[in-house]
């Protein structure tokens, strides 16, 4: 795979960029195995400092989570301005209204599935149809579905909710809060999902938790039985 990416172009920087992008996508499932198994080759191929630092930051973040999910979760949900993790990782919270922490505090003892979305995002709206089925599947169970709208206009958000007719809890974030949330949780693309256990710990996060996959339903059932 690595050699294929480099053989596809004569531009060395573009090849490094393509490999870095591929590896960042691979990390979206919160697994570092592939990178660990190919670390020597990756170190040789990606020598641009900016690309290396970007990949390393993403890798360290996932590794921190895998090593201690509760500590990582507590740090992410902290109300502190500067959130310090291991390996020199620092997150800036900007004192935004901590929407997710408030959600956890008001739904103690429940599994929580969080969906970050926007009114203009076709994939977000597509997956919400599958979320409707999840809500039905877990009706009368200790599961809360929360939909947090970001990067959108409030009037369009209200209009879209009337169209969607989807249950669960809903929150709207202005643009400043949206920016702070992205910094806190470290994501760029949407839809983006969080899965929180009954103790209020973020146990999984990322695009791979989309409701169409079937994986998230299995994980929710597992958390309900813990």
ABEGO torsion letter per residue (X at the ends): XAAAAAAABABAAAAAAAAAAAAAAAAAAGBAAAAAAAAAAAAAABABAAAAAAAAAAAAAAAAAAABAAAAAAAAABABABBBBBGGBBBBAGGBBBAAAAAAAAABGBBBBBBBBBAABAAAAAAAAAAAAAAAAABGBBBBBBBBBBGBBAAAAAAAAAAAGBBEBBBBBBAAAAAAAAAAAGBABOBBBBBBBAAGBBABBEAAABAAAGAAAAAAAAAAAX
